[in-house]
Amino acid sequence: MLNIAVYAKGGIIYLCPAFGIKRKDGKRCMMERVITLVDKLAGSRMLSGEEFIFLLDNIGEEEDAYLYGKARESALANYGNKIYVRGLMEFTNYCKNDCYYCGIRRSNQKASRYRLSPEQIMECCRIGYGLGFRTFVLQGGEDPWFTDEKIAYLVERIKKQYPDCAVTLSVGEKGYDTYKRWFDAGADRYLLRHETANPCHYASLHPPQMSSEYRKECLHNLKAIGYQTGCGIMAGSPYQTTAHIAQDLEFIHGLQPEMVGIGPFIPHHDTPFKDRPAGTLRQTLLLLAIVRLMLPDVLLPATTALGTIEPDGREQGVMAGANVVMPNLSPLEVRKKYMLYDNKISTGVEAAANIKELKNRMASIGYEVVTDRGDHKKIKSSPCP
């Protein structure tokens, strides 16, 4: 006679074969259920909201390795052991917004502000190209000084000088016409984390002038224009619940982005969230692995924040399904000024100049840093010389 374990979680009653093992707490049954859900996600690429909640709430360290292994298999099947690098240029830390978690928020009077000149940006590109970078990322706060025309000029200049390279922009919320203008100027990709798909949670992280609806509208506009589009969240952000994360995963699946950025929340001492606990490495790795299984061909960074909370955080991210890293090309004298969160690393292996060390560290876990634009699989691009 088949033994059945019965247990309730989140208002749901589960019946599970107990395989002859009588355990009142149903732990074995939950473990089996978690493995079943990981397999289902790997096969169908999606779970219900309730299933995502159950998986996140009940996965134990015993099952972590199974999930990470599945995600790693998926990344290898789609991109091999290649690690794509992006040369990150943090070109302005001025920002008109006042997001409660961000160290360069408008209200932070202690931030030492800067802007890079076009010549400084082009010098960063020159150095990066020589080091083997074939994607340049222009990232900054929403700085009104950098008008639509100035950003378009920068994109055009980079693309003219380095036609075999991709340009990624990450400069916040803009209207459709602005995004289209930059795309027509030659921008290939755009990163805009949605932060959270839940409007109430979004309101708890941002001032009233900002809305989740507009952020999502921006992302849909970027997709419609033709950008390789990236969204994402902070793992462990203030007030975040498992239900919020399930909503995020549903939103990401619906958007079908080419890139997803997930890093741990890390507090900044000059923000309203200075005393909030940081997100954890494990929270972040779990979400990276889940996103990889949900979107097998996604470009998935192992972020600087991962390397900030753990010395080998980015290696662990790769082992959980990530396949992109973004070394910093910004001039040394400004890197410490782009302090989105406390203790942000900027001069070690994450620095572009230390690309050799990065290659060695990735080789130590069986991966190869390549000289390549690193486009999404659906994009056909010319090979780099």
Secondary structure, 3 states (H helix, E strand, C coil): CCCEEEEEECCEEEEEECCCCCCCCCHHHHHHHHHHHHHHHHHHCCCCHHHHHHHHHHCCHHHHHHHHHHHHHHHHHHHCCEEEECEEEEEECCCCCCCCCCCCCCCCCCCCCCECCHHHHHHHHHHHHHHCCCEEEEEECCCCCCCHHHHHHHHHHHHHHCCCCEEEEECCCCCHHHHHHHHHHCCCEEECCCECCCHHHHHHHCCCCCCHHHHHHHHHHHHHHCCEEEEEEEECCCCCCHHHHHHHHHHHHHHCCCEEEEEECCCCCCCCCCCCCCCCHHHHHHHHHHHHHHCCCCECECCHHHHHHCCCHHHHHHHCCCCEECCECCCHHHHCCCCCCCCCCCCCCCEHHHHHHHHHHHHCCCCEEECCCCCCCCCCCCCCC
